[in-house]
Amino acid sequence: MDRLQDSAWQYVAKVLHAEDLPMVAAHALVDGHDSPALRELAGHSRRSDTAEVRES
């Protein structure tokens, strides 16, 4: 299972928090996944409003 899939189930299981999602997106980009949504999410900081992060 790749890192993005692993992070997805952790987020659904509420083990991974919204403030961690920008770093997950950045790692996904490094791993070769690419989409406008991943780019936008990776641009948020850990201190971004979690509602804003969830909308990305």
N, CA, C and O of each residue as an XYZ file, in Angstrom:
224
protein
N       0.852     -1.171      0.000
C       0.000      0.000      0.000
C       0.900      1.236      0.000
O       1.866      1.302      0.760
N       0.590      2.199     -0.837
C       1.446      3.377     -0.855
C       1.059      4.353      0.254
O       0.020      4.206      0.897
N       1.896      5.327      0.457
C       1.742      6.266      1.563
C       0.427      7.041      1.494
O      -0.175      7.315      2.532
N      -0.030      7.400      0.292
C      -1.274      8.148      0.144
C      -2.479      7.297      0.568
O      -3.363      7.783      1.273
N      -2.515      6.054      0.148
C      -3.607      5.166      0.554
C      -3.596      4.940      2.066
O      -4.648      4.927      2.705
N      -2.420      4.767      2.623
C      -2.286      4.577      4.053
C      -2.813      5.803      4.808
O      -3.515      5.664      5.810
N      -2.477      6.986      4.331
C      -2.950      8.220      4.962
C      -4.455      8.376      4.809
O      -5.118      8.882      5.715
N      -4.997      7.953      3.691
C      -6.443      8.073      3.461
C      -7.223      7.257      4.483
O      -8.186      7.759      5.063
N      -6.831      6.018      4.711
C      -7.586      5.218      5.692
C      -7.370      5.755      7.099
O      -8.277      5.676      7.928
N      -6.189      6.300      7.389
C      -5.955      6.879      8.709
C      -6.841      8.107      8.931
O      -7.330      8.327     10.038
N      -7.047      8.904      7.881
C      -7.906     10.081      7.992
C      -9.356      9.655      8.216
O     -10.048     10.229      9.056
N      -9.811      8.666      7.478
C     -11.177      8.162      7.642
C     -11.376      7.570      9.034
O     -12.441      7.723      9.632
N     -10.351      6.895      9.547
C     -10.426      6.287     10.876
C     -10.182      7.313     11.993
O     -10.177      6.965     13.174
N      -9.982      8.568     11.609
C      -9.747      9.676     12.551
C      -8.473      9.495     13.363
O      -8.378      9.945     14.505
N      -7.492      8.829     12.754
C      -6.165      8.707     13.349
C      -5.294      9.862     12.864
O      -4.406     10.322     13.581
N      -5.550     10.321     11.659
C      -4.829     11.424     11.034
C      -5.725     12.657     11.104
O      -6.908     12.587     10.770
N      -5.170     13.775     11.535
C      -5.947     14.994     11.736
C      -5.837     15.931     10.535
O      -4.888     15.846      9.755
N      -6.804     16.815     10.395
C      -6.857     17.736      9.255
C      -5.602     18.596      9.150
O      -5.166     18.918      8.044
N      -5.025     18.965     10.266
C      -3.822     19.800     10.215
C      -2.621     19.053      9.635
O      -1.629     19.682      9.265
N      -2.693     17.730      9.550
C      -1.624     16.924      8.959
C      -1.769     16.763      7.443
O      -0.830     16.336      6.772
N      -2.930     17.101      6.910
C      -3.196     16.856      5.487
C      -2.280     17.613      4.522
O      -1.916     17.052      3.489
N      -1.889     18.864      4.809
C      -0.967     19.521      3.869
C       0.350     18.757      3.689
O       0.869     18.665      2.576
N       0.881     18.216      4.771
C       2.126     17.453      4.652
C       1.893     16.138      3.922
O       2.749     15.697      3.155
N       0.756     15.515      4.149
C       0.409     14.295      3.420
C       0.347     14.592      1.930
O       0.854     13.819      1.116
N      -0.275     15.713      1.571
C      -0.370     16.097      0.161
C       1.009     16.366     -0.419
O       1.289     15.977     -1.553
N       1.870     17.026      0.342
C       3.235     17.290     -0.138
C       3.985     15.984     -0.383
O       4.683     15.844     -1.387
N       3.842     15.039      0.525
C       4.488     13.729      0.337
C       3.910     13.010     -0.884
O       4.644     12.350     -1.619
N       2.620     13.132     -1.098
C       1.993     12.496     -2.259
C       2.565     13.078     -3.557
O       2.813     12.343     -4.513
N       2.771     14.381     -3.587
C       3.365     15.004     -4.772
C       4.786     14.484     -5.003
O       5.172     14.196     -6.136
N       5.553     14.369     -3.928
C       6.921     13.841     -4.029
C       6.903     12.399     -4.521
O       7.789     11.983     -5.267
N       5.891     11.636     -4.104
C       5.780     10.237     -4.503
C       5.283     10.047     -5.934
O       5.196      8.919     -6.419
N       4.955     11.155     -6.613
C       4.565     11.056     -8.018
C       3.088     11.223     -8.295
O       2.686     11.221     -9.458
N       2.264     11.368     -7.270
C       0.839     11.639     -7.479
C       0.716     13.130     -7.784
O       1.431     13.945     -7.201
N      -0.182     13.485     -8.690
C      -0.313     14.895     -9.024
C      -1.750     15.206     -9.398
O      -2.372     14.499    -10.190
N      -2.260     16.272     -8.817
C      -3.575     16.778     -9.183
C      -3.670     18.208     -8.663
O      -2.935     18.587     -7.751
N      -4.563     18.996     -9.233
C      -4.734     20.365     -8.727
C      -5.112     20.391     -7.242
O      -4.656     21.267     -6.507
N      -5.932     19.448     -6.797
C      -6.341     19.412     -5.397
C      -5.155     19.119     -4.477
O      -5.033     19.732     -3.416
N      -4.289     18.199     -4.865
C      -3.101     17.913     -4.054
C      -2.191     19.125     -3.986
O      -1.639     19.428     -2.929
N      -2.030     19.825     -5.110
C      -1.185     21.021     -5.122
C      -1.741     22.087     -4.195
O      -0.998     22.714     -3.440
N      -3.056     22.292     -4.253
C      -3.689     23.291     -3.394
C      -3.552     22.915     -1.924
O      -3.212     23.757     -1.093
N      -3.811     21.668     -1.609
C      -3.725     21.205     -0.227
C      -2.294     21.302      0.299
O      -2.084     21.689      1.448
N      -1.326     20.960     -0.515
C       0.078     21.032     -0.105
C       0.513     22.473      0.160
O       1.478     22.705      0.887
N      -0.191     23.435     -0.423
C       0.142     24.838     -0.220
C      -0.325     25.403      1.108
O       0.084     26.501      1.487
N      -1.165     24.685      1.815
C      -1.614     25.151      3.127
C      -0.542     24.868      4.164
O       0.267     23.953      4.010
N      -0.549     25.668      5.223
C       0.382     25.409      6.327
C      -0.320     24.570      7.389
O      -1.541     24.415      7.368
N       0.440     24.052      8.285
C      -0.114     23.262      9.390
C      -1.023     24.111     10.266
O      -1.904     23.590     10.950
N      -0.806     25.410     10.241
C      -1.593     26.321     11.076
C      -2.803     26.892     10.353
O      -3.502     27.749     10.893
N      -3.051     26.429      9.147
C      -4.231     26.890      8.401
C      -5.496     26.451      9.125
O      -5.502     25.465      9.862
N      -6.558     27.203      8.900
C      -7.856     26.851      9.470
C      -8.257     25.468      8.960
O      -8.235     25.225      7.753
N      -8.619     24.568      9.860
C      -8.927     23.191      9.449
C     -10.141     23.127      8.530
O     -10.219     22.238      7.683
N     -11.083     24.045      8.677
C     -12.240     24.064      7.764
C     -11.778     24.391      6.357
O     -12.291     23.832      5.388
N     -10.816     25.287      6.237
C     -10.259     25.647      4.924
C      -9.495     24.472      4.319
O      -9.565     24.233      3.114
N      -8.782     23.756      5.145
C      -8.014     22.582      4.681
C      -8.970     21.504      4.194
O      -8.728     20.885      3.158
N     -10.043     21.274      4.921
C     -11.003     20.235      4.539
C     -11.697     20.570      3.215
O     -12.075     19.667      2.468
N     -11.864     21.864      2.924
C     -12.511     22.276      1.671
C     -11.603     22.045      0.466
O     -12.097     21.939     -0.657
N     -10.303     21.966      0.670
C      -9.355     21.818     -0.446
C      -9.449     20.465     -1.098
O      -8.719     20.186     -2.049
